[in-house]
């Protein structure tokens, strides 16, 4: 018994969490590609690397799903509600903050 749960319950939570991670990520990617366009996304994709915390969040049940929902909230609150486009959000996600000339 680990943290008051049997090992089978923990494994079930982990598997369900990973499934939800991929489901939310795929649905968000489909939403962005529908509104921006796959060609436009490929053309405007930057070289920004994900932080180590985001990479490690895949191994914590439901953490990556929360990261995806956080990105959806950022899109809605800070971009769409302020009149910015989906394309500007994509550039924000994929480009480094540093301006290189």
N, C-alpha and C positions, 0 to 999 in steps of 0.2 A: 504494500500500500504506500503510495507516494502522495503527500499533501492531502490525505483524506480520500484519495481516489484510487481505484484499482488500475493496474497497468493498462488493461483493455479500454477503460474509459479515457485515459490520457491519450492513448493511441487513436481512439475515435475522434477526440477533440482536435488532435493534430491533423489528422487526415481531412476532417471537415473544414478546418481552418485553411489548409493548403488549397482545397477545392474552391473555397470562397475567395481566396487571394487571386487565383487565376481567373475565376468568373468575373470579379469586379475589374480586374486589369484588362481583360479582353473586352468587356462591355465599354469601358472608358476609352480604350483604343479605337473601337468601332465608332463610338460617338465622335471622337476627334477627327478620325479619317473621313467620316461623313460630312462634317462641317468644314474641314480644311481641304481635304483631298489628299490622296496618297502621294501623288506627284509633288504637290506643293510641300507636303511634310518632308519628303525626301530631299527636296531642293533646299529647304530652310533648316535642315537638321544641323545642329552644332556639334561640338566635341565635348560637351560637359559630361563629366563622370559622376555617377551617383555616389553619394557619401557611403562610407562604410556602414553606418547605422542602417541605411535603407537596404543595403545588400544583406546584412545580417538579419533584417526583420523577417525574411522569408522563413527562417527557422523557428520563429516564435509564432505560435498559433494566433491568427487574426491580426497580427501586427502589420503585415503588408497590406491587408485589406483596409486597415485604418489609415495607412499612408496614402492609399489610393483615394479614399474618401476625403482625406485632407486636401489632396490635389483638386478634387471636384469642388470642394468648398472654396479654395483659392480661386479657381476658375470663375465660379459664380459671384463671389463677393467682391474680389478685387479686379476682375477683368470685365465680365459681362455686365454687372450692375453699374460700372463706371464708363460704359460705352466702348470698351476695348473689344477687339475681335478674338476669335479662337486662335487665329494665326499668331497674334501677339503673345498669347499664352504659350503656344508651342515654342516660340522663340525664347520666352522666359524659362521654360523647362529645359531646353537643350543647349543654351549658350551660357558660357561663363560670364560672370559679372565683370571680369576684366576686359577692357576694350583694347584690342590689339590693332595697331595701324601699320 
